[in-house]
Amino acid sequence: MGMEEVELLQISPSDPRGSPGKEQQAAGVGILLQIMMLVLSFVLGHVLRRHRFYYLPEASASLLIGLIVGGLANISDTETNIRTWFNFHEEFFFLFLLPPIIFQSGFSLAPKPFFSNFGAIVTFAILGTFIASVVTGVLVYLGGLTYLMYRLPFVECLMFGALISATDPVTVLSIFQELGTDMNLYALVFGESVLNDAMAISLYRTMSLVRSHSSGQNFIVVIVRFLETFVGSLSAGVGVGFTSALLFKYAGLDIDNLQNLECCLFVLFPYFSYMLAEGLGLSGIVSILFTGIVMKHYTFSNLSDNSQRFVSAFFHLISSLAETFIFIYMGFDIAMEQHSWSHVGFIFFSILFIGVARAVNVFSCAYLVNLVRPEQRQIPLKHQKALWYSGLRGAMAFALALQSVHDLPEGHGQTIFTATTAIVVLTVLLIGGSTGTMLEALKVVGDGRDSPVGESFEGNNGYIAPSYDVDSSSGNRFKMKLKEFHKSTASFTALDRNYLTPFFTTQSGAEEEEQDELMPSSRRESFSGHR
């Protein structure tokens, strides 16, 4: 202990003798190691993809590299000031690594599959995540009461339920792209994961608020607070997106010598949206997601051709870097952190309970969606099973668990963090690695060949208005209301085509519609290219 104190004294900022040089050298070594791990991860991912080795997906390989290097650094006598460069800081994760990934999710969203399944996606992401959080929280609390596992207060169980309900199916989606699958299933998994992150973080923050002000809060106040956060964040994101569209439409930046300025401004708007929401005490994730959707639909078409190519490539690049870095960063930190392995029962039963909660979430929401969908558009059982299996836990759950160490009393937060760590490693490595086999067993890969991308999209601009047989069942009144809802969606599409698109972009709604009609065929080509 004395030697460590001497070493820390030698590199302390207060010591003027050569300490900045030593710190700079340590920073250089730390960053060099991170770059080497990133390079190794990208090369290994490419080799695995090329040889169609799906038992170790890219995300799993990155996590494994981080775990191995972290383990080696732990057993070797690595200097403390080098180790500090690898500590997982949730502020760094939420402010720098997460925004480009979430923005790219919204920006790269294929509008037709997303909006034709929008009702189902919202049901799974909002109602489903709420169900999964509550079921997990209640089961963990009951497990504590019956002495099956470490006992936590009810609100803390709900906080654990909220953070562990954040899914991260990056592995599943990459395998979907490699093997090819039904676009509706892809849209459901992708859309649910993006909105689910926003829902999970909002729920976690709401529960955290309830815990800190437990005296005067009731259930209605909690729901109102959550809706305020969600709707406020959505409004902020959409508002920033529309503002950017008007700026690029009227500023006249789409000329050759202003291309650099155009790209710089476009790149700044997503961060502006994220920080605006965070500054107002709202959810930056919800805000930047909807900014991405609006900017792709309206602002993007106001850019020059060269700028469009650049921003598409730029956001794809930084989101890929951030995603890979997160898994390496997470693996390294898991190996370096102090864990509370004394409550193995808590970990074991938590894994069982999240499996049960995921099943309740997926099958109950699919039942509700199928109640209101016509027979030809129902979610088949094999797709429901694929949805259940694709609920991997990743960086969002890990970051929220790390935050819970600070938010909760000593011991409670540490137990939750250790359980989350075990769940993340297990789901990413084991479930992620077996996803390809599972998808082939369920016969959901290759569905894209049987039902092409464009085949399932009819009606106005990708919004499906299904026909209902009015005399088919006793729920006629309900189905009539649903018919009215579909008419209103079609009228929103008309509103978008006739008013919003001409107002916010330099092209007419007819041009937009022509572009949308061309998109499925190009996507079909890129999909067959993957296969």
N, C-alpha and C positions, 0 to 999 in steps of 0.2 A: 504493500500500500504506500509505503514511504517513497519508493522509486517512482511510482505513478505520479505522486504529488510533485516530486522534483521535475519530472518530465512536463507536467502541465504548467508548472511555474516557468519552465524554459520557453514555452510557446504562448504564454499569456500575453494579451495585448498591452498590459501595463509594463511589461519588461521591454525596454527599448533596444536591447542587444540582439539584433538579427531576427526577432520574432516575426515581422511581416514576411521576410524571405522564407522562413520555415513554414508559415501558414500557406503562402502562395505555392510552395512546393507540394504540400499535402493536398491542396485543392487541385493542382495539376495531376497528381497521381490518382486522386478520386475520380476526376472527370475522365481521365484516360481509361481507367477500368470500366466506367460506364459506357464509353464509346466502344471499347473492345467487346463488351457483352452485347451491345446493340448490333454490331457488325456480325458477331457470331450467331445471334438470334435470327437475323434476316437471312444469312447464308444457309443456316440449318433449316429454316422454314422453307426456303426455296428448294433445297435438296429433297426434303420430305414430300413437298407438293409434287415435285417432278417425278418422284418414284411412287406416287400415289400411296404413301404410307400414312393412313389416317389414324393409326393408333397413338400417334404423338402429334397432335395439331400444333400450329405455330404458337398459339397462346400458351399451351401446356409446355412446349419447348422453352419458351421465354421464362416462364415461372420456374422451371427446373434449373435453367442456367443460373437464375438469381439465387435459388435455394443452395445449389452446389457451391457457388462462389461465396455466398454468405456463410455457409458452413465452414469452408476453408478459412475464411477471414476470422471466424469465431475461434477455431482451434489454434490458429497461428497467432502470434503476438503482434497483430496489426496495430499501428499507432492510433490513439484515440482521435486525433484530429483528422485522420484519413477516414475513419469510421463515420464521423459526423456527416460526411458528404453522402452517406448512404441511408441515413435515417429517413423513414417515411413521414414526411410532414403533411398532415391533412390539409393545411392551408395551401401548400404548394400544389397538392393534388386538385383541390377544388378550384383554385384560382388560375392555374396554368395548364394542367394536363387534361382536365375534364372538359373545359369549354370547347376546344377544337374538335373533340370526339363527338360531343352532343350536337354541335353546329353542323358537322359533316353528316350526321345521321339525318337531320332535318333537311339539309341541302341536297343530299343524294336520294331522298325519298322519291320513289316512283309514284307519281300522283294517282294514276289510275288504280293499281292494286290497293294502295293505301286507302283512298277515299271510297272505293267500292266495298271495302271491309271496315270502314271507319267505325260503324256501330259496334261490331264485334271487338275491334281493337280497344275501343274505349271501355267496353264491358270488362274485358280481360284485364286491362291495365289499371283501371280505377276501382271498379267493384271487386274484381278478382284479387288485386293486391290488398285491398281493405280486408277481404275475407281471409286471405292467407295470413295477414298480420295478426288479426284477432284470433284465428284458430291456433296459430303457433303460440301466441301469448298466453291464451287460456290453457292449452295443453302443458306448456312449460310451468305455469303456475300450479296446475293440478298435480303435475309431476313432483313439484316441490312439496305440496301439501301431503302427498302420499309417501314421502321420503324416498322416491325413486331417484331424485337428483337434487342438486344444490338449490335451496329455496331462495327465491327473490321476491321482493314486493310486486304487487300486481302491475303497477304502472311501469316498472322496470322490465317486467316480462313482456308488456306490450311494446316497449321501446326495442327490445330484442327482436320481437316479432316483426316490427316495422323495418329494422335495418337488414334482417336476414331475408326479407321478401324481395329485396332488390336483385333482379336476375341480370345475368351478363352472358347471353348466349352467343358471344363472338365466335366461339369454336363451332357451334352448330351452324351458324350462318355461313361461315367460310366453307364448311363441308357441303351445305346446300348449294353454294355457288359452284363448287368443284364437280359435284355429281349431278346437279340439275334436279329441280323439284317443282312441284306445283307452285305457281306464283302466289296463289291465295294463302297457302301455308307459310311461304316465305314472308309475305306481308304481315300475317298474323304474329309470327314469332318476332320479326323485326320491329313492328309497330308497338307491340306489347312491351318489348324490352326498353324501348326509348321512353315511352310515357310512364312505364313502371318505375324507372329510376327517379323521375320527377315526383311521382306519387309517394314512393318509399321515403325519400328525403323530407318531403312535406309532412308525412305522417310522423317520422322520427322527431322532427323539430316541434311539431304540435304536442306530442307526448312528453317531450323534454320540458316544454313550457308548462304543461299540466303538472308535471312532477315538481317544478320549482315554485308554482303558485297553486298548490293542491287545495288550499282552503276554499277559495271562492269560485272554482271552476266546476261547471257541470257539463254533461255530455253535449247539450245543445250549443253551448259556448265553444266547445272544442270543434264541433262540425262547422260552425260559422267562421271561426278563426281559420280553419283549413281551407274553406271555400274562398275566403278573402284572399289568402295567400295564393291559391291556385288561379283564381280569376284575375287577380291583380297582376300576377306574373305573366299570364297569357296576354293580357291587354298591353302590358309594357312591351312584350316581344313583338306583337303584331303592330303596335304603334311605331316602334323603331324601324320595323321592316317597311311599312308604308312610307315613312319619312325618307328612308334611303331611296325608295323607288322614285319618289317625286324629285329628290335632289338630282339623281342621275338622269331623270327625264329632261329636266329644265336647265341644268347647269352647262350642258353642251360640252361634256368631257370626252365624248366618243370620237375624238380625232387623234391622229397618229402621235403628235408631239405631246399629248396630255395622257397617254396611256399609263405612264408610271403613276401619276397622280390619281387616276381613276382606280387603279388596282390598290393603291395604298388606302384610299378612302373606303373601298369595299371591304378590305380586310379589317379595318378598324370598327366598322359598325357592329359586328357580332359581339366583340368585347365590350363595346359601349352598352349594348343591350344587357349583357350579363352583369356588368358592374352597376348599372342603373338599378336593376332588380335587387341585387345584393345590398346596395346602399339604402334602398327603401325598406329593407327587412323582408323582402319577398324571396322567391326561389329563382336564382339565376339560371338553373337548368331548364325550367319550364320556359322562361323568357327567351333564352338563346335557341331553344329547339324551334319555337314558333317563329322567331326571327329568321332562322334557316329556311323554314318552309315558305314564308312570305317572300324572302329575298330571292329564292330560286324561282318562284312563280311570277314575280313582278319585276324586281330590280335587275335580275340576271339578263333579261332580254333588252334592257336599256344600255348594256355595256357594248363596247366594240367587239368584233370577232376575236381579236388577239387577247383582249382582256378576259373574255369569257373562257378561252382556253387556259389562260394563266391561272385565274382564280379557281377553276375546277381542279387543275393539277396541284395547286398550292394547298388547298384544304384537304385534298386526298393525301398529300404527302405528310403534312403535319399531324393529321389524325392517325395515320399509320405509325409514325414515329412515337406519338404520345401513347398509343395503345400498347405497342411493344414495350416501351419504356416502363409503363405502369406495371406490367406483369413481371419484368425483371426486378424493378424497384420493390414490388410487393414480395417476391421470392426472397430477395436479399434481406429485407426487413424482418420477414417471418423467421429466418435463420438467426438473426441477430437479437431479436427482442426477448425479453424475459417473459416466460409463459407460466400460467398456473395449471400444471398438469395434474393437480391433486383431485380435481373433480371430473374424472373420466366418465362417470355416469351422466353428467350434464351434457358432455359432448355426444355420447352415444345416443341418448334419448332425444337430443336436439335434432340430430340427423334423421331419426325416425319421424319426429314430429313435423319437420319441414317437408318431408316426403308426403305425409298425410295431408298437410295444409295445402301443398301444391296440387294434390289430387282433388281435394274439395274445391279449390279455386277453379281449376281447369274444367272439371266435369260439370260442376254446377253452372258455371258461366256458359259453357257450350250448350247445355240443356236450355238455358234461357234464350240464347241466340237462335238455336234451332226451332224453338217455339214460334218465333216470328219470321223465320226465313221460309221461302217456298222449298218444296222437296228437292228440286234440282240444285239448290245452293246451300244445303245443310252441310255442317262441318262433320265429315265422316269420323268414325271412331278411331281409325288409324292416325288421322291428323290430330285428334285429341290426345292420343297416347304420345305422339311425337312432341306435342306442346308440353305435356307433363314432363317428359324426359329432358326437354331443352331448357329447363329452369335451373341452369348452372348459376352458382354464386361467384362474384368476382370482385373487382376493385371497389365498387360502390359500397358493398356490404363491409369490406375490409376497412375502408376509410371511415365509415360511420361507427364501426366497432372501435377503431382507434380513438375516435372522438368520445365514445362512451366511457373510455378509461378516465378522461378528464371530467365528464359530466356526472358520473355516478360515484358512490362511495368506494373507498379502497376495498379491493376484493371482489366486489360485484362487477365493476367494469372490466377488471382483469379476467374474470371467469368468462364473461361474454366475449371478450377479445380472443381468448384462447379457443373457445368453441367455434367462433366465426372463422378463425385461421384454419382450424382443422377441416371445417366444412368447405372453405374455399379450395384448399389443396386437394381434398378428396373429390369434389365435383369437377374441378378443372382437369386434374390428372386422370382420374378413373372414368368418370362419366364422359368427359370430353373425349378421351381416347377411345371409348366404346361407342361413340355416337354414330360413326359410319356404319358399324355392324348393326346397330339398332335400327337405323333408318332403312337399311337394306332388308332386315327381317320384317319390318312393318310394310315394306314395299311402297315407301313414299318417295324414294329417290328415283329419278327418271320419269316422274309423273309429268314433267314439263313436255315430254315427247308426245304423250297422249293428249294432253290438253294444252295447246300452245298459249303463250302469254296473252295474246290479243283476243282469244276465243271467249274468255269469260267476261269480257267487258262490253256492255251494250249501253244503250240509252245515251244521255247527254254527258259528254266529257268524262266518261268512266263511272258516273253514278248510276247504279242499277236501280231501276224502278220495277221490281218483280210484279208479276200478275198473280192475283189471289183468287181462289175459287171461293166465292162468298158463302155458298151453301155447304162447304165441306166440313165445318165443325161448329161447335156451340159458341166458340169465341169470336163470333162475327163482329161484334161491336169493337172489340180490341183490334181486330184485323182492319176494320174500316179506319180506325184512328191511325194505324200504321200506314195505311194507304195514303192518308192525308200527309203524314210525315214524309213519305217518299216523294209526294208531289212538291212539298216545300223544299226538299233537297234538290229536286230538279229545277225548282224556281230559283234556288240559290245559284245553281250552275248557270242558268240564264242570266241572272243578275251579274255574275262574275264575267260572263262572256260579253254582255251588252254594255255594262257600265264600268265595272272595276278595272278590267283589262285595258279598255281604251283610256281610262282616266289615269291609271298608274304607269302604263307602258307606252312605248312609241308605236306599238302595233295594234291592229284591231282584233276583236274577239275571233273573227273568222280565221285570221292568220294563226292565232293561238290554237284554234281547234284543229287546223290542218297539221300543225306541228305535233299535237298530241296524238293524231291518228298515225303519224309516221313513227312515233316512239316505240310502240310494242314490237314492230317488226325488227327495229334495230336492236332492241333488247333481246329478242329471240335469237338474233345472229350472235350477239355477245355471249349469250347463254350456251349456244351450241359450241361456240369457241372454247368455253371453259371445259366442256365435256370432251 
